[in-house]
Amino acid sequence: MNKRLISYILGWVLLVEGASMQLSTAVGLIYREWHFMKYFFYVGVALIILGVLLVFKKPKNNVMHLKDGFAATALSWILLSVAGCLPLWWSRVIPHFVDAVFETVSGFTTTGATILREIEHLPRCMLFWRSFSHFLGGMGVVVFLLAIIPRLGGTQNINLMKAESTGPSVSKSMPKLRNYAALLYGIYGGLTVVECVLLLGGGMDIFDAVTTSFSTAGTGGFMVYNDSMARFSPYLQTVVAVFMMLFGVNFYIYIAILSRRFKQAMKNEELWVYVGIVLSITALIAADLYFNRTYGDDLYQSVHQSFFYVTSIESSTGMAMTDVNHWPEFSKTLILIATCIGACAGSTGGGLKVTRFIILIKGIKKEFTLILHPRTVQTVKLDNKKITHEVSRSVSVFFAIYMSIVIIMTILISLNGFDFMTSFSSVLATLNNTGPGMNIVGSTGNYADFTVFSKLVFCFNMLAGRLELYPFLLIFIPSAWRKN
């Protein structure tokens, strides 16, 4: 393990976070929150100083193996979350340290689960920091570093990208990785600005528009009001719903469109399966809500509520307009399925990812075909390209680890004594970086009543889910820390 190179990368993470905190300092200045802005200023300056000390001397050994990239990324996210909670904890806005860590882990991993009961009472600089943590964590802090710092990880930058990018694999055919990372952040920032302009055009004030755009872009869900999006107009709700869906799309599609490879973009199988899942579940829930008279005879309201919440959950954003606990059981079951499937690979969303879902389904179909016709040659293809055995195996192992974590964590969370649906859905919601679950942790609930141990379990889930399990689990394996 190249520990000096890892500490060098951690130094850059501290520099970026320290500089980012000064945005909250500026917000505090604008809204004259003198008492609270100082915490961001002092902590930010301290992080910058510590970061400078770590990056002052570049490591002589620039070689980064895959396990180095995984470890550097996992430790970066842990450091980012712990350091990011300090202004919340030091200011006593969140008086308990574990609660503050939970809130910032939820923010940076774009989960959107909260322990706060009265969000609207927070200072605006604190609310801004919560939403901005989504924006910073959405595309990934290491991807951001790759975009602005040449040769950050030495000669194997691809190993850093692999550790943080969502989906089964990252293509090795990226000759200019820094340009690719910069392009990703350019598209990410551009979509965020467009959404913000549309929200402003719909009458939302500047602070709400900026924080809502940050939360949508990162598919996180932290809002500045207790009722999330319920107070806003149908136009604003629809804009947010559409952009939640857009940020759940693989960003490679946007790169292909910008490169004028329209046919290649439109033939992407994952894109159409993703759209199909969103529209199908929306239609089924809308019909269920309408026929059960959840919103009376108002068909528009049934469709509107369904589309908003399905895009919110499928993209793992977690925003809400109503208490989903009052929905019929069939609709709530579909919501849990959407929570697990999640968004596309290469997006800011969480979940298993649509690509893995497709490969798993096609793999099952292949096995049944081989049972019926043992002598036939069967291959799994995606976008008319053969999926290698290594990728198929990786997806199968990922699913096995995923299910094992769900089972183990549900057992641990059940020690709280809450009902099964609360325990089970809270594990799914945190592992898939969705935020809201069912019952106590529903769309109008929170995680405040769980024990300290359970909150640490949820932090584990959120970090493991955001980093696609492998990078985060690797740091707990002793042999990974031996010299290369």
C-alpha positions, 0 to 999 in steps of 0.5 A: 500500500502506497501510504504516502501517496494516499496521505497526499490525496487526503491532503487535497481532500482537506484543501477542497473541503476547507475552501468549500466551507468558505462558501458557507462563511459567505452565506453567513455574511450575507444573512448576518449570521455572525455567530455561526459563520465563524465556525465554518471560517475557523474549521475551514482555515484549519483544514486548509492548513492541514491539507497544505502540510500533507501536499507540500511535498509530493510523494516520490513513488507515484505508482497507484495500484487498484487497492491503493485507489480503493483505500484512498477513496474510502479514506477520503470519504470518511475524512470528508464526513468527519471533518465536515461535521465539525461546524455543526457539532462545534456550534452545537446546532447538532450537539451530539458528535455521532448525530453530526457525523450521521448528518454529514455522512448522509450529506456527502453520500447523497443519502438525505437521511436526517436526524433533525426534527426541525430543519427550518430552525437551522441558520442558513449557512448550516442549511447551505452546507447540508445541501452543498455537501450533496453537490460535492459528493454527487459526482464524487470528490475524487473525480473533482480532484482529478478534474482540477489537479494533473496527475493526482494519483500518479500513473494509474489515475484510472484506479481512483476513477474506478473506486468512486465511479458508480456501476459495474466497471469503468472503461479503460479506454480513457486516454485523457482522464483529466479531460473526462473528469472535467467534462463530467463536472462541466455537464454536472454543473451545467445541468445544475445551473439550468435547473436553478434558472427554471426554479427561479423562473417559477417564483422560488427565491434564490436561496431555495433555488440554489439549495434545491438545485444542489440537492437535486443534482447530487440526488441527495434530498436535503431540503431547507423545509420540514415538508420538503417540496410540499409547499411549492407549486406543481410547476416547481415540483415537476421541474424538480421531478424531471431533473431528478430523473435526468441526474439519474441517467448515465452521464456518458449519455450526455457526453455522447450527445455533446459529441453528436453521437446521437444514435449511440446515445439513443441505442443505450439499453440501460437508458431505455430500461431506466425510463421504462422502469420509472414510467411503469412504476409511475403508472402502476402506483398512479392507478393504485392511488386512483382506484383506492381513492387516496386523492379522491377522484383527482386523477391528475394528483394521483399521477403527479404524486406518483411521478414525483415520488417514483423519480425521487426514489428511483434516482435515490434523491428522497424528496417528498410531497406527501406522507407515503405511509398513507399509500396502499400496500401495493404502492409501498411495495413498488417503492421498495423495489425502486429503492433497490434498483436505483439509477443508472451506472455513471450517474449521481444516483444510488441503488444496485444500478440499472446496469447490474439489474439488466446483467442479473436478469440476462444472467438468470435467463442464460442459466435457464436456457442452458438447463433446457438446452445444454449444448447451446452457446449462450452469451450475455450482451449489453448494447450488442456487446458481449459481457465478459465473464469477469464482469458477470462474476463481479455483478453476481458477487456484488449482489451476494455481498449486497444481500448479505449486508441487508440481512446482517444490518437488518438484524442489527437494526432490529435491536432497537425494537422498532417494527420490521418494516422500519428496520428493513426499509431503513437499511435499504434506504441507507445502503441504497443512498435513498434516505426515506424508508417506511413507517418511522423513517418514512418521507415525513419521518427521520432517524433521530430515535435510533440508538448511537450504535444504529446510527453508526451502522447506518453510517457504514451503510451509507458509505458502503453504498456510495462507494459500491461496497468494494472500496469501503469494505477493503479498508477493513481487510488487514492484508490490504495494508501490506506493502505492494 
